[in-house]
Structures are given as structure tokens and as C-alpha cells.
């Protein structure tokens, strides 16, 4: 149950449950769940149900070794057309001139590596989106680009097609890198993308300030507008603030570790290495420092060096699942890393 602090301001609990009927149960294999009603306004999106964060779930990927075993997984996203996962891996520790380098591992749904791509000078890889292009074809990846001094974090938003075996350098691209940095008036830097495969929308987490105490917000666009580069104020569907750690009842060591979107709700992952991990539910139609729910997950509690890393929407027979990942570490010379993914699939009834 949401805390009193987390009660949504735009909808009462009873209204939420009533409008939640707009999300149907999967009636047959291959039938999709409609997550939103028709139409949306610039300030709000149509009502939908949200995931139940407590209770049982699943663990489809357990301690998978990705393409680069000495680099830690930072985020992941699904190609829900071709049943593939794409993981972003970042170099561990400081490395002069290489903080923005990432490996992208393409895997099957169990985490077995099928291909890989090196991208250099991009960023930290803390969130990513996968835009499928059709059956049997490689998707477009959405991820930060233009490595900065913010711990190797990217200043801009990039879109490019995955190409197995390619090394893509941001400053001299071997394939076209589309700049999809938002131009909304509140944007300053550090865009972090996620794609909702149901409403076909792009969410971007971003900083509104260039100072150490940044204010974070999220904005949502239709994918058609995002792909075309229409990312200005006039095209946004909704925009709101993200609560800071104090407003969420978290400590400074509870790091932001990923974000995704499903219908009316955004889901954020927080936590540090070896500590507690939290999933936070935000209502896009709410405002300010409010949140709908916060849940401490013990998934993967036995993992050595457990650290939450990434969250995404995975579809199975047309039904959405809220997937969230953890990186784990085996100490050695050097340390090695692997990736695990868990999910929740139940919606509030």
C-alpha cells in the first residue's frame, strides 16, 4: 500500500482503481494490455494501473557473464519484438580519457551473449532505451552521449542503430548518431532515456541545473515526435519533478540506478553496493516532490557485491513486466562482474 505521503494528488484511491479497469487482463496469448485511454493533454497522461511491487516475481537472468567480464553492468532494455536484451557495461574505476566508454552486450532472454558493440566517449550508461525496427532487424539504441566531467556522464541524448562488432566513437561516428537532446526550456544536461513499449512514449530524466545540488525532472514525448527530433516544450505530453532523496526517505548513499515507464507511472531504482535497494513509483500526473509508492526489494540478496543497476519493461505474450537488474562482483585480480535480472508482473487489482 502507498504511504500517506505517497498518495496521488490527481486521483483518489477509488478513482485509481476504477480507471485501472482500462488495463485489461491478457485474454489470450499474444493479446496486448491497453495501458492508457485514448488521448492525452500536455499536463497529464491518461490513467492506468500500476505494478504491485511486493509479492512474488521472477528471475530470468541469474549471474550472466556479459561480453566484457571486467566491466560492470549499468543498465539494460528489451527488444520486445525479437526477444533480446541489450546491456550497457561501464569501465570500473577512473581511467583517463576512457570514463565515457561503454560496451553494449546483446543477449537472449536468459542473458547468453549474442553480440556486442563498443561505444566510446558516450557516458556512464545509467539508463537506456531500445527502439525495435522490426522482426529480424537490429534496433535503435537511445543512450546518453558526449562524455562530460560528471563522472563520465553524457551531456546529450544519442540515438543510433546497434551494429554487432562495431566500435563507435562519439567524436567520429562510423554510423550516424542522431542527436535527440531535448530542447525544452527547463533542460540543462544529463538526459537519461527510457521507452514505454505500450504507450509508445519516450521518458527522459534530466538535470535542470549545472550545480552540484541539481534539481531532477522527467519529461515524456510520443515516440514519433522523439524519433523526428521534436523534443521542445510544445511537444511534451507531461513534465514533473523527481523527489530528492530526503523527500523519498533515502540517504545520500542510496544512488539513482535507473528509470523506466509503463503507462501513467514511472519506476525508479535506487541503492548502493552492498546496501538496501528500493523501487519508487511516480505518478506522471502528480507534481513536485510527491511519490506514489516506495518498496525495498530483497531480490538477489545473496549476490556478492550486489548493486542495483537498471530497470526496463519486458513484454511476454503481450503482458508487461517490470524488470530490474543487479550487478554482482567476484573479487580477484582483477574483479569480475555479472548481471542478474528480476521482474514483477502483477498490477493492482
PLY file of the C-alpha trace (Angstrom):
ply
format ascii 1.0
element vertex 349
property float x
property float y
property float z
element edge 348
property int vertex1
property int vertex2
end_header
0.00 0.00 0.00
1.26 3.51 -0.72
2.29 5.61 2.26
0.20 8.60 3.24
2.94 10.77 1.86
2.74 8.91 -1.40
-0.99 9.20 -2.03
-1.59 10.57 -5.55
-2.95 14.10 -5.62
-4.58 13.96 -9.05
-6.66 10.79 -8.38
-8.25 9.34 -5.27
-7.51 5.69 -4.45
-11.06 4.75 -5.52
-10.72 6.64 -8.79
-7.39 4.96 -9.45
-8.89 1.51 -9.04
-11.86 2.41 -11.22
-9.79 3.87 -14.05
-7.42 0.97 -13.67
-10.02 -1.16 -15.43
-8.67 0.41 -18.59
-5.82 -2.10 -18.29
-7.33 -5.47 -19.20
-6.03 -8.85 -18.18
-4.41 -10.75 -21.01
-7.25 -12.76 -22.54
-5.21 -14.89 -24.89
-1.63 -15.48 -25.92
-0.42 -12.54 -27.99
-3.11 -10.10 -26.86
-1.78 -6.77 -25.64
-2.79 -4.93 -22.49
-4.11 -1.41 -23.19
-2.34 0.71 -20.61
-3.90 4.07 -21.38
-7.16 5.51 -22.54
-7.33 7.47 -25.78
-5.96 10.99 -25.83
-3.72 12.95 -23.52
-3.11 16.53 -22.51
0.17 18.39 -22.25
-0.09 18.46 -18.46
-1.39 14.92 -17.89
-1.48 11.44 -19.40
-4.42 9.04 -19.40
-4.98 6.94 -16.29
-3.69 3.39 -15.99
-2.95 0.77 -13.36
0.46 0.37 -11.72
2.63 -2.60 -10.82
2.39 -4.25 -7.41
5.93 -4.04 -6.07
5.53 -6.54 -3.24
4.88 -10.26 -3.63
6.44 -12.83 -5.91
8.05 -12.24 -9.26
10.65 -13.98 -11.37
14.38 -14.20 -12.09
15.03 -14.87 -15.80
18.72 -13.87 -15.75
20.98 -15.12 -12.96
24.64 -14.11 -12.80
25.13 -13.90 -16.55
28.63 -13.04 -17.77
28.33 -10.27 -20.35
30.73 -9.51 -23.20
33.25 -7.68 -21.01
33.51 -9.54 -17.67
35.72 -6.86 -16.10
33.19 -4.06 -16.69
30.06 -3.61 -14.56
26.53 -3.64 -15.94
24.87 -0.22 -15.60
21.51 -0.57 -17.36
19.56 -2.72 -19.80
16.49 -2.63 -22.06
14.49 -5.08 -24.16
13.88 -5.51 -27.86
10.39 -6.87 -27.28
9.93 -7.70 -30.98
12.94 -10.02 -31.27
13.19 -11.16 -27.61
16.65 -9.75 -26.96
18.14 -7.79 -24.07
20.74 -5.05 -24.52
23.02 -4.36 -21.55
25.28 -1.33 -21.09
28.59 -2.01 -19.31
30.88 0.70 -17.93
34.57 0.51 -17.12
35.14 0.20 -13.35
37.29 2.87 -11.74
38.87 6.00 -13.17
40.66 5.67 -16.47
41.95 8.88 -18.01
40.25 9.53 -21.30
38.00 6.47 -21.05
35.33 7.35 -18.49
32.68 7.64 -21.21
33.43 4.27 -22.84
30.79 1.54 -22.76
30.25 -1.97 -24.06
26.76 -2.89 -25.30
26.06 -6.62 -24.94
23.19 -8.17 -26.92
21.80 -11.30 -25.23
18.89 -13.70 -25.37
16.26 -13.59 -22.63
18.44 -15.74 -20.34
21.47 -13.46 -20.65
23.51 -15.53 -23.12
25.63 -13.16 -25.22
24.73 -13.00 -28.92
26.78 -9.97 -29.95
28.49 -6.83 -28.71
29.29 -3.27 -29.71
31.82 -0.82 -28.24
30.78 2.82 -27.89
33.42 5.32 -26.82
33.07 8.85 -25.44
29.37 8.43 -24.66
28.84 8.41 -20.89
28.09 6.28 -17.84
25.18 4.29 -19.28
22.88 4.69 -16.29
19.71 4.35 -18.40
18.92 3.30 -21.95
16.06 2.64 -24.33
15.66 0.14 -27.16
13.55 1.08 -30.20
12.75 -2.06 -32.25
12.80 -1.74 -36.03
11.04 -4.99 -36.94
11.42 -8.75 -36.87
14.95 -9.89 -37.61
16.45 -6.39 -37.74
18.62 -4.57 -35.25
17.01 -1.89 -33.07
17.98 1.69 -32.41
19.54 2.36 -29.02
18.83 5.52 -27.02
21.58 6.37 -24.54
23.49 9.37 -23.25
26.29 10.75 -25.41
29.03 13.38 -25.37
31.07 12.34 -22.33
31.47 15.12 -19.75
33.33 15.74 -16.50
30.35 14.43 -14.47
31.99 11.09 -13.64
31.99 10.26 -17.32
28.28 11.04 -17.68
26.93 12.16 -21.06
25.58 15.66 -21.68
23.40 14.84 -24.70
20.96 12.17 -25.84
22.01 9.87 -28.68
20.10 7.52 -30.99
21.93 5.02 -33.22
21.43 1.53 -34.61
23.08 -1.41 -32.88
25.78 -2.95 -35.07
27.44 -6.13 -33.84
31.24 -5.92 -33.78
31.43 -2.17 -34.40
33.43 0.33 -32.35
31.51 3.61 -32.45
33.41 6.72 -31.35
31.19 9.66 -30.42
33.52 12.29 -31.84
33.94 10.48 -35.18
30.96 8.18 -35.76
31.26 5.18 -38.04
27.48 5.18 -38.37
25.00 8.01 -37.99
24.49 9.21 -34.43
21.26 11.18 -34.16
21.31 13.93 -31.54
17.99 13.74 -29.71
18.83 16.05 -26.82
15.61 17.67 -25.54
15.18 21.39 -26.17
12.54 22.02 -23.50
13.11 25.23 -21.56
13.97 23.53 -18.23
16.60 21.17 -19.67
20.28 21.80 -18.81
22.14 18.50 -19.06
22.44 14.76 -18.35
19.50 13.20 -20.25
18.65 9.60 -19.28
16.13 7.83 -21.58
13.59 5.02 -21.21
10.98 3.75 -23.69
7.46 2.58 -22.83
6.53 -0.12 -25.41
2.82 0.14 -24.57
2.05 3.82 -24.86
4.93 4.12 -27.37
6.47 7.02 -25.49
9.93 8.21 -24.56
10.71 9.31 -21.00
13.79 11.42 -20.26
15.22 12.08 -16.80
17.35 15.23 -16.83
19.04 17.91 -14.74
17.68 21.45 -14.59
20.84 22.88 -13.02
24.57 22.79 -13.64
25.39 22.84 -9.91
26.33 20.01 -7.58
22.84 20.14 -5.99
20.90 19.61 -9.20
17.13 19.51 -9.46
15.95 16.47 -11.45
12.84 16.27 -13.61
11.24 13.88 -16.08
9.52 14.68 -19.37
7.56 12.41 -21.71
7.11 12.57 -25.50
5.37 10.43 -28.10
7.95 8.22 -29.82
7.01 9.57 -33.25
7.92 13.07 -32.10
11.08 11.87 -30.34
12.34 9.95 -33.37
11.73 13.01 -35.54
13.58 15.25 -33.08
10.51 17.17 -31.94
11.58 17.48 -28.29
10.58 21.05 -27.45
8.08 22.43 -24.92
5.20 22.31 -27.38
5.51 18.55 -27.92
5.89 17.32 -24.36
3.00 15.28 -23.01
3.83 15.72 -19.34
6.66 17.00 -17.17
7.21 16.83 -13.43
9.87 16.98 -10.71
11.55 13.92 -9.24
11.60 13.81 -5.43
15.05 14.20 -3.92
16.47 11.56 -1.57
15.26 13.40 1.52
11.71 13.55 0.18
11.90 9.83 -0.60
13.20 8.98 2.87
16.51 7.78 1.42
20.09 8.55 2.39
22.81 10.11 0.26
24.28 6.65 -0.29
21.07 5.48 -1.98
22.11 6.25 -5.54
19.83 6.65 -8.55
20.30 3.46 -10.59
17.69 3.53 -13.37
14.26 4.58 -14.60
11.52 3.19 -16.83
7.94 3.97 -17.83
4.72 1.98 -18.14
1.50 3.90 -18.79
0.80 6.58 -16.20
3.66 5.57 -13.90
7.43 5.87 -13.89
9.55 3.43 -11.88
12.92 4.44 -10.43
15.60 2.22 -8.91
17.80 3.35 -6.00
20.56 1.82 -3.89
24.29 1.45 -3.44
26.68 -1.52 -3.43
26.03 -3.93 -0.59
23.14 -1.90 0.84
19.34 -1.86 0.60
17.68 -1.38 -2.79
14.43 0.45 -3.48
11.89 0.75 -6.29
9.97 4.04 -6.33
6.70 4.57 -8.21
5.95 8.06 -9.54
2.57 9.16 -10.90
3.26 11.25 -14.00
0.12 13.27 -13.26
1.33 14.27 -9.80
3.70 17.13 -9.07
6.65 18.31 -7.03
8.36 16.05 -4.52
5.46 13.60 -4.24
5.69 9.89 -4.93
3.11 7.12 -5.09
4.97 4.22 -3.52
8.41 3.10 -2.31
9.36 -0.55 -1.86
12.54 -2.13 -0.53
13.36 -5.16 -2.64
15.42 -8.08 -1.35
15.71 -9.69 -4.78
19.19 -11.05 -5.30
20.09 -10.64 -1.63
22.66 -13.45 -1.87
24.60 -11.81 -4.71
28.19 -10.85 -3.80
28.73 -7.11 -4.09
25.05 -6.70 -5.03
24.30 -3.31 -6.59
21.03 -2.30 -8.31
21.62 -1.40 -11.96
18.83 -0.59 -14.39
15.13 -1.17 -14.90
13.05 -1.74 -18.04
9.71 -3.00 -19.37
9.71 -6.57 -20.69
6.71 -7.99 -22.55
5.68 -11.65 -22.51
2.70 -12.75 -24.64
1.57 -9.16 -24.71
1.73 -8.67 -20.94
4.13 -6.16 -19.37
6.67 -7.00 -16.70
8.67 -4.54 -14.62
12.24 -5.82 -14.88
15.05 -4.58 -12.64
18.68 -5.62 -12.51
21.65 -6.10 -10.23
25.36 -6.21 -10.88
27.39 -8.55 -8.70
31.14 -8.75 -8.20
33.60 -11.57 -7.65
36.78 -10.23 -6.11
40.02 -11.12 -7.84
42.91 -9.68 -9.81
41.06 -8.09 -11.48
37.50 -8.24 -10.13
34.88 -9.79 -12.43
31.23 -8.83 -12.75
28.00 -10.50 -13.78
24.37 -9.43 -14.30
21.07 -10.62 -12.86
17.52 -9.55 -13.76
14.30 -9.91 -11.76
10.75 -8.82 -12.53
7.29 -8.03 -11.17
4.24 -8.75 -13.31
1.15 -8.15 -11.17
-0.94 -5.00 -11.47
-3.08 -3.54 -8.68
-6.49 -5.25 -8.79
0 1
1 2
2 3
3 4
4 5
5 6
6 7
7 8
8 9
9 10
10 11
11 12
12 13
13 14
14 15
15 16
16 17
17 18
18 19
19 20
20 21
21 22
22 23
23 24
24 25
25 26
26 27
27 28
28 29
29 30
30 31
31 32
32 33
33 34
34 35
35 36
36 37
37 38
38 39
39 40
40 41
41 42
42 43
43 44
44 45
45 46
46 47
47 48
48 49
49 50
50 51
51 52
52 53
53 54
54 55
55 56
56 57
57 58
58 59
59 60
60 61
61 62
62 63
63 64
64 65
65 66
66 67
67 68
68 69
69 70
70 71
71 72
72 73
73 74
74 75
75 76
76 77
77 78
78 79
79 80
80 81
81 82
82 83
83 84
84 85
85 86
86 87
87 88
88 89
89 90
90 91
91 92
92 93
93 94
94 95
95 96
96 97
97 98
98 99
99 100
100 101
101 102
102 103
103 104
104 105
105 106
106 107
107 108
108 109
109 110
110 111
111 112
112 113
113 114
114 115
115 116
116 117
117 118
118 119
119 120
120 121
121 122
122 123
123 124
124 125
125 126
126 127
127 128
128 129
129 130
130 131
131 132
132 133
133 134
134 135
135 136
136 137
137 138
138 139
139 140
140 141
141 142
142 143
143 144
144 145
145 146
146 147
147 148
148 149
149 150
150 151
151 152
152 153
153 154
154 155
155 156
156 157
157 158
158 159
159 160
160 161
161 162
162 163
163 164
164 165
165 166
166 167
167 168
168 169
169 170
170 171
171 172
172 173
173 174
174 175
175 176
176 177
177 178
178 179
179 180
180 181
181 182
182 183
183 184
184 185
185 186
186 187
187 188
188 189
189 190
190 191
191 192
192 193
193 194
194 195
195 196
196 197
197 198
198 199
199 200
200 201
201 202
202 203
203 204
204 205
205 206
206 207
207 208
208 209
209 210
210 211
211 212
212 213
213 214
214 215
215 216
216 217
217 218
218 219
219 220
220 221
221 222
222 223
223 224
224 225
225 226
226 227
227 228
228 229
229 230
230 231
231 232
232 233
233 234
234 235
235 236
236 237
237 238
238 239
239 240
240 241
241 242
242 243
243 244
244 245
245 246
246 247
247 248
248 249
249 250
250 251
251 252
252 253
253 254
254 255
255 256
256 257
257 258
258 259
259 260
260 261
261 262
262 263
263 264
264 265
265 266
266 267
267 268
268 269
269 270
270 271
271 272
272 273
273 274
274 275
275 276
276 277
277 278
278 279
279 280
280 281
281 282
282 283
283 284
284 285
285 286
286 287
287 288
288 289
289 290
290 291
291 292
292 293
293 294
294 295
295 296
296 297
297 298
298 299
299 300
300 301
301 302
302 303
303 304
304 305
305 306
306 307
307 308
308 309
309 310
310 311
311 312
312 313
313 314
314 315
315 316
316 317
317 318
318 319
319 320
320 321
321 322
322 323
323 324
324 325
325 326
326 327
327 328
328 329
329 330
330 331
331 332
332 333
333 334
334 335
335 336
336 337
337 338
338 339
339 340
340 341
341 342
342 343
343 344
344 345
345 346
346 347
347 348
